[in-house]
Amino acid sequence: MNSRTTLVEDCKLFKLPKIRNRSGNITPIQNLIDIPFEVKRIYYLYDVPSGATRGGHAHKDLQQLIVAGSGSFDVNLSDGKQEKKVTLNTPDVGLLMPKGIWRDLSNFSSGSICLVLASHLYSEEDYIRSFDDFLNYKK
């Protein structure tokens, strides 16, 4: 999939495995089995102040699975032509983000945790941080 032609419709909610137990549930995630890429980096956002927005960028090559580990938040998506809002609020459903999609995260509930599984190590060169640059990139 070419990141210049990726559409918001390519962003999919992804049901993750859930093993129920009366002492607590667990969701295991295995590379190339439960998600369609190999995880090279994991990070999470927490203690996001009320009204704050995170993200505000796109990636040229990186794919991500974004999960609400706790609480809820919105993921606002754009492919340069269409926009879509996805609310994440359960730890066994993730948003599969292909490369080439602009995203920002907002409306974080108190105590929310945004877990991100990424297909690549951090590389500043992979980021598109200006929406105008993103629109030019998608042309």
Phi, psi and omega in degrees: 000127180277129183294340179283340183250003180295140181244161178300332178296341178283349176276119187237142169287137190232114179285125181261155179299145178223120177257114183274141178208141182294343176267008177131147181272159176223142176237101176276143178231118183250135178306135174060007175245301180272337175226152188274024175210166177270127181284124178250344183206143176229134172213165179216148178255138179205167183054037178285123182298151178304132178085354181282153176240139178242172181085241182070046180197174173227167177237143178282323185233336187287137169252154180218154165243121182252128184229139171277096179295332177202146178071210183209160175195164178256143172246115181262123188246149174212139173252010181098341178236318181244152176235156181206143176245132178237129175261125176254131184207017177216140186282358178249018174226128178240163175256116178278116184253110174285169176294157173081023178238130176284139178218146164220149184247135184211179174059044179289130174284161179299131179079009182288152175230124177257111180263131181235125174254125188242147183278348182223159171291162179299133174211114181302329181294341181279344185275143165244110190258351178248132180296324177297318176297323177298313179300320176295320179298321183284345180287000000 
